[in-house]
């Protein structure tokens, strides 16, 4: 045998221009079992494995990049939101365990008291419609004269501290000017420092104020305002019938008892000409912060006056109710909910849904606890 006896035989698997006869296929099978055929298969498999290894390395590199650029920031945002959610859960727990029970108890007490007042008002209204005399309270063991003098001394301080500065009050009164321009002359009951009278004078509208506090009356007269000093009900009784085009009562009626309020409304309607306008503004007891707290800062307040109760009294005394508006919301920094939405970056639908429910809950709580501080009612004297 020569030196090429161990050379690899021709590879029958390579195309040689011959037809794949049964003999040719058998030769291919036999060649695949030879060391040279096995070596070729091994080389092919190594090449395939190398390609797979390169592909795996590329995938691992892309996964690392995805984790670095996308997953890590998402995890950080998720951790931040989880912390915020814990804070919200803690706040909800505090509201549930502390604020709600106290608010509910106070609201129940107010509702019970208001129910008693409504019953009293209904009785007084019925007696007024029947023309029966209204009850007058009997003698009191208190020295009412001394009490009235003491309240008169502190009234200017209360007006400045709790109602607001003069510029602020004048700004609030601007909303009434369009309705009063064609309704002169105007009678402003409980005019206080005369903020509305000043606005009416600047607008060229004839107006007179009624005030019981001598100090406030003197200050207003020094500014050239027309003021009648005396009790509101007594001054109304001294006015001519159908002599006024409009009557205003801004933060006055909550200082009157139910009997005095009905009597005052009866006199107001007599004083107004047909088609005349009555504007009333009062604290809004539907806001728990007002009805359960701020209202009672002024010791001259009698009781919270619900707008529904006032509208009932207006109807009972012959007025035609026009409209009601809620006024003077609390500043946004005193509310539970904030203006910035905190769920914009959240992608998890369940967490986003929970956050939206929490936002709605805080908004509803704000409506109950921090509703607008005042309400105003417009009514007319029918022709």
C-alpha positions as CSV (number, residue, x, y, z in Angstrom):
1,X,0.0,0.0,0.0
2,X,1.2,3.5,-0.8
3,X,1.4,6.6,1.6
4,X,-2.0,7.8,0.6
5,X,-3.8,4.7,1.8
6,X,-5.0,6.8,4.9
7,X,-6.2,9.8,2.9
8,X,-9.9,10.6,3.2
9,X,-11.9,9.0,0.4
10,X,-13.9,11.2,-1.8
11,X,-16.9,12.7,-0.1
12,X,-19.9,11.2,-1.8
13,X,-22.1,13.9,-0.2
14,X,-20.6,16.5,-2.5
15,X,-22.4,17.0,-5.8
16,X,-20.5,15.2,-8.5
17,X,-22.9,15.5,-11.4
18,X,-24.2,12.0,-10.9
19,X,-27.8,11.0,-10.1
20,X,-28.5,10.0,-6.5
21,X,-28.9,6.3,-7.3
22,X,-29.5,3.8,-4.5
23,X,-25.8,3.0,-4.6
24,X,-24.9,6.7,-4.3
25,X,-27.2,7.1,-1.3
26,X,-25.7,4.0,0.3
27,X,-22.2,5.5,-0.2
28,X,-23.3,8.7,1.5
29,X,-24.6,6.8,4.5
30,X,-21.4,4.8,4.8
31,X,-19.2,8.0,4.5
32,X,-21.2,9.6,7.3
33,X,-20.1,6.8,9.6
34,X,-16.4,7.1,8.7
35,X,-14.0,9.2,10.9
36,X,-13.9,11.8,8.2
37,X,-17.7,12.1,8.0
38,X,-18.0,12.2,11.8
39,X,-15.3,14.9,11.9
40,X,-17.2,17.0,9.4
41,X,-20.4,16.7,11.4
42,X,-18.5,17.7,14.5
43,X,-17.0,20.8,12.8
44,X,-20.5,21.8,11.6
45,X,-22.0,21.5,15.1
46,X,-19.1,23.5,16.6
47,X,-19.8,26.3,14.1
48,X,-23.5,26.3,14.9
49,X,-22.7,26.4,18.7
50,X,-20.4,29.3,18.2
51,X,-23.2,31.2,16.4
52,X,-25.6,30.3,19.2
53,X,-23.1,31.5,21.8
54,X,-22.7,34.9,20.0
55,X,-26.4,35.3,19.8
56,X,-26.8,34.6,23.5
57,X,-24.1,37.1,24.4
58,X,-25.9,39.7,22.3
59,X,-29.2,39.0,24.0
60,X,-27.6,39.2,27.4
61,X,-26.1,42.6,26.5
62,X,-29.5,43.9,25.3
63,X,-31.2,42.6,28.5
64,X,-28.6,44.4,30.6
65,X,-29.2,47.6,28.7
66,X,-33.0,47.3,29.1
67,X,-32.6,46.7,32.8
68,X,-30.3,49.7,33.2
69,X,-32.4,52.1,31.1
70,X,-36.0,51.1,31.8
71,X,-36.5,48.6,34.6
72,X,-34.4,50.4,37.2
73,X,-36.2,53.8,36.8
74,X,-39.6,52.0,36.9
75,X,-38.6,50.2,40.1
76,X,-37.5,53.5,41.6
77,X,-40.8,55.2,40.6
78,X,-42.7,52.1,42.0
79,X,-40.8,52.5,45.3
80,X,-41.6,56.2,45.5
81,X,-45.3,55.5,44.7
82,X,-45.4,52.8,47.3
83,X,-44.1,55.3,49.9
84,X,-46.7,57.8,48.9
85,X,-49.4,55.1,49.0
86,X,-48.3,54.3,52.6
87,X,-48.6,58.0,53.5
88,X,-52.1,58.1,51.9
89,X,-53.1,55.0,53.7
90,X,-51.9,56.5,57.0
91,X,-53.9,59.7,56.3
92,X,-57.0,57.6,55.5
93,X,-56.6,55.7,58.7
94,X,-56.3,59.0,60.7
95,X,-59.4,60.4,59.0
96,X,-61.3,57.1,59.6
97,X,-60.2,56.8,63.3
98,X,-60.0,60.4,64.4
99,X,-61.5,63.0,62.1
100,X,-64.6,61.1,60.9
101,X,-65.9,60.0,64.3
102,X,-65.5,63.6,65.7
103,X,-67.1,65.1,62.6
104,X,-69.9,62.7,62.6
105,X,-70.6,63.3,66.3
106,X,-70.6,67.0,65.8
107,X,-72.7,66.7,62.7
108,X,-75.3,64.6,64.5
109,X,-75.5,67.2,67.3
110,X,-75.9,70.0,64.8
111,X,-78.6,68.0,62.9
112,X,-80.4,67.3,66.1
113,X,-80.3,71.0,67.0
114,X,-81.3,72.1,63.5
115,X,-84.2,69.7,63.6
116,X,-85.4,71.4,66.7
117,X,-85.0,74.8,65.1
118,X,-86.8,73.7,62.0
119,X,-89.7,72.5,64.1
120,X,-89.7,75.8,65.9
121,X,-89.5,77.7,62.6
122,X,-92.4,75.7,61.2
123,X,-94.5,76.5,64.2
124,X,-93.6,80.2,64.0
125,X,-94.3,80.3,60.2
126,X,-97.7,78.7,60.7
127,X,-98.6,81.2,63.4
128,X,-97.3,84.1,61.2
129,X,-99.5,82.9,58.2
130,X,-102.5,82.6,60.5
131,X,-101.9,86.2,61.8
132,X,-101.4,85.0,65.4
133,X,-99.0,86.9,67.6
134,X,-95.5,85.5,67.9
135,X,-94.3,84.4,71.3
136,X,-92.0,86.8,73.3
137,X,-89.5,85.4,75.8
138,X,-90.2,86.2,79.4
139,X,-88.0,87.9,81.9
140,X,-84.4,86.6,82.3
141,X,-82.3,86.5,85.3
142,X,-79.4,87.9,83.2
143,X,-78.7,91.6,83.1
144,X,-79.4,91.9,79.4
145,X,-78.5,95.6,79.3
146,X,-75.1,95.0,80.7
147,X,-74.6,92.0,78.3
148,X,-75.6,94.2,75.3
149,X,-73.2,96.9,76.4
150,X,-70.4,94.4,76.7
151,X,-71.1,93.0,73.3
152,X,-71.3,96.5,71.8
153,X,-67.8,97.2,73.0
154,X,-66.2,94.1,71.4
155,X,-68.3,94.2,68.2
156,X,-65.9,96.4,66.2
157,X,-63.0,94.0,67.2
158,X,-65.1,91.0,66.2
159,X,-65.9,92.6,62.9
160,X,-62.3,93.3,62.1
161,X,-60.9,90.0,63.3
162,X,-63.4,87.4,62.0
163,X,-65.2,89.1,59.0
164,X,-62.1,90.5,57.4
165,X,-60.6,93.9,56.5
166,X,-62.6,96.6,54.8
167,X,-60.9,96.2,51.4
168,X,-61.6,92.5,51.4
169,X,-65.2,93.0,52.3
170,X,-65.7,95.7,49.6
171,X,-64.2,93.3,47.0
172,X,-66.7,90.6,48.1
173,X,-69.6,93.1,47.7
174,X,-68.8,93.8,44.1
175,X,-70.9,90.8,43.0
176,X,-74.1,92.6,44.1
177,X,-73.7,95.8,42.2
178,X,-75.1,94.6,38.8
179,X,-78.4,93.6,40.5
180,X,-78.7,96.8,42.5
181,X,-78.0,99.3,39.8
182,X,-81.6,99.5,38.7
183,X,-83.2,98.9,42.1
184,X,-82.6,102.1,44.1
185,X,-83.1,103.3,46.6
186,X,-81.4,100.5,48.6
187,X,-81.8,99.8,52.3
188,X,-78.7,98.0,53.7
189,X,-79.6,96.2,57.0
190,X,-76.8,95.7,59.5
191,X,-74.5,97.8,57.3
192,X,-71.5,97.6,59.8
193,X,-68.7,99.8,58.5
194,X,-70.6,100.7,55.4
195,X,-68.5,98.8,52.8
196,X,-71.6,98.2,50.6
197,X,-72.8,101.7,51.0
198,X,-69.5,103.1,49.8
199,X,-69.7,100.9,46.7
200,X,-73.3,102.0,46.0
201,X,-72.3,105.7,46.4
202,X,-69.5,105.3,44.0
203,X,-71.9,103.7,41.5
204,X,-74.4,106.5,41.9
205,X,-77.0,104.4,43.6
206,X,-79.1,106.0,46.4
207,X,-78.7,103.9,49.6
208,X,-79.3,104.1,53.4
209,X,-77.8,101.8,56.0
210,X,-79.2,100.5,59.3
211,X,-76.8,99.8,62.2
212,X,-77.3,99.4,65.9
213,X,-73.6,99.9,67.0
214,X,-73.1,103.6,67.8
215,X,-69.3,103.4,67.1
216,X,-69.8,102.0,63.6
217,X,-72.6,104.5,63.0
218,X,-70.4,107.4,63.9
219,X,-67.5,106.2,61.8
220,X,-69.8,105.7,58.8
221,X,-71.4,109.1,59.2
222,X,-67.9,110.8,59.2
223,X,-67.4,109.3,55.8
224,X,-70.6,111.0,54.6
225,X,-72.8,107.9,54.5
226,X,-76.5,108.0,55.3
227,X,-77.0,105.7,58.4
228,X,-80.0,105.2,60.6
229,X,-79.0,104.1,64.1
230,X,-81.2,101.6,65.8
231,X,-82.6,98.1,66.0
232,X,-83.1,96.6,62.6
233,X,-86.7,95.5,63.2
234,X,-87.7,98.8,64.8
235,X,-86.1,100.8,61.9
236,X,-88.0,98.6,59.4
237,X,-91.3,99.3,61.1
238,X,-90.6,103.0,60.7
239,X,-90.0,102.8,56.9
240,X,-92.8,103.7,54.5
241,X,-94.5,100.9,52.6
242,X,-93.2,100.2,49.1
243,X,-90.5,102.8,49.6
244,X,-87.4,100.8,48.6
245,X,-86.3,99.1,45.4
246,X,-83.9,96.7,47.2
247,X,-83.0,95.5,50.7
248,X,-79.7,93.9,51.5
249,X,-78.8,91.9,54.6
250,X,-75.2,90.7,54.6
251,X,-74.2,88.6,57.6
252,X,-77.1,89.8,59.6
253,X,-79.8,87.1,59.8
254,X,-77.6,84.7,61.7
255,X,-77.7,87.2,64.6
256,X,-81.5,87.1,64.8
257,X,-83.7,84.6,66.6
258,X,-86.3,82.7,64.5
259,X,-89.1,84.9,65.7
260,X,-87.2,88.1,64.9
261,X,-86.2,86.8,61.5
262,X,-89.7,86.1,60.4
263,X,-90.9,89.5,61.7
264,X,-88.0,91.2,59.9
265,X,-88.8,89.4,56.6
266,X,-92.4,90.4,56.9
267,X,-91.4,94.0,57.3
268,X,-88.9,93.9,54.5
269,X,-91.6,92.7,52.1
270,X,-93.8,95.5,53.2
271,X,-91.1,98.1,52.7
272,X,-90.1,96.7,49.2
273,X,-92.0,98.0,46.2
274,X,-93.6,95.3,43.9
275,X,-90.8,93.6,42.0
276,X,-88.2,94.8,44.6
277,X,-85.2,92.7,45.4
278,X,-83.9,91.2,48.6
279,X,-80.3,89.9,48.8
280,X,-79.2,87.9,51.9
281,X,-75.7,86.6,52.6
282,X,-75.0,84.2,55.6
283,X,-72.3,81.7,56.7
284,X,-72.7,78.3,55.0
285,X,-73.3,75.7,57.7
286,X,-73.2,72.9,55.1
287,X,-69.4,73.3,55.4
288,X,-68.6,71.5,58.6
289,X,-65.6,73.7,59.2
290,X,-67.9,76.7,59.2
291,X,-71.0,75.2,61.0
292,X,-69.0,73.4,63.6
293,X,-66.2,75.9,64.3
294,X,-65.8,79.3,62.6
295,X,-69.5,80.2,63.0
296,X,-69.2,80.2,66.8
297,X,-66.2,82.6,66.9
298,X,-68.7,85.4,67.0
299,X,-70.6,85.3,70.3
300,X,-73.4,87.5,68.8
301,X,-74.4,84.7,66.4
302,X,-77.6,83.0,67.4
303,X,-77.5,79.7,65.4
304,X,-76.4,78.5,62.0
305,X,-79.0,79.3,59.3
306,X,-79.3,76.7,56.6
307,X,-80.1,78.1,53.1
308,X,-83.0,75.7,52.8
309,X,-84.4,77.1,56.1
310,X,-84.0,80.7,54.9
311,X,-85.7,79.8,51.6
312,X,-88.6,78.3,53.5
313,X,-89.0,81.4,55.5
314,X,-88.9,83.6,52.4
315,X,-91.6,81.5,50.8
316,X,-93.7,81.6,54.0
317,X,-93.5,85.4,54.2
318,X,-94.5,85.8,50.5
319,X,-91.2,86.2,48.7
320,X,-90.4,84.5,45.4
321,X,-87.1,82.7,45.6
322,X,-84.8,83.6,42.7
323,X,-81.4,81.9,43.1
324,X,-78.7,80.7,45.5
325,X,-74.9,80.9,45.2
326,X,-72.1,79.5,47.3
327,X,-69.4,82.1,47.9
328,X,-65.8,82.4,49.2
329,X,-64.1,79.0,49.0
330,X,-61.2,78.2,51.4
331,X,-57.6,78.7,50.0
332,X,-56.3,75.7,48.1
333,X,-53.4,75.3,50.6
334,X,-56.0,74.6,53.4
335,X,-57.6,71.7,51.5
336,X,-56.9,68.0,51.7
337,X,-56.5,67.5,48.0
338,X,-53.8,69.2,46.0
339,X,-54.0,70.6,42.4
340,X,-51.2,68.5,41.1
341,X,-52.2,65.0,39.9
342,X,-50.0,62.3,41.5
343,X,-50.9,59.4,39.2
344,X,-49.6,60.6,35.9
345,X,-46.4,58.5,35.9
346,X,-48.1,55.3,37.2
347,X,-48.5,52.6,34.6
348,X,-49.9,49.8,36.8
349,X,-53.7,49.9,36.2
350,X,-54.6,48.7,39.7
351,X,-52.4,51.2,41.4
352,X,-53.7,53.9,39.2
353,X,-57.3,53.0,39.9
354,X,-56.6,53.0,43.6
355,X,-54.9,56.4,43.4
356,X,-57.9,57.8,41.5
357,X,-60.3,56.5,44.2
358,X,-58.2,58.1,46.9
359,X,-58.2,61.4,45.0
360,X,-62.0,61.3,44.7
361,X,-62.3,60.5,48.4
362,X,-60.2,63.5,49.3
363,X,-62.2,65.7,47.0
364,X,-65.5,64.6,48.6
365,X,-64.0,65.1,52.0
366,X,-63.1,68.7,51.0
367,X,-66.7,69.3,49.9
368,X,-68.0,68.2,53.3
369,X,-65.3,69.7,55.5
370,X,-64.1,72.7,53.5
371,X,-67.1,73.8,51.5
372,X,-67.5,77.5,50.5
373,X,-67.7,79.7,53.6
374,X,-70.8,81.7,52.7
375,X,-74.0,81.5,50.7
376,X,-76.2,84.2,49.2
377,X,-79.9,84.1,48.3
378,X,-81.8,86.4,45.9
379,X,-85.5,86.8,46.3
380,X,-88.1,89.3,44.9
381,X,-91.3,90.8,46.2
382,X,-94.0,89.7,43.7
383,X,-96.1,92.2,41.9
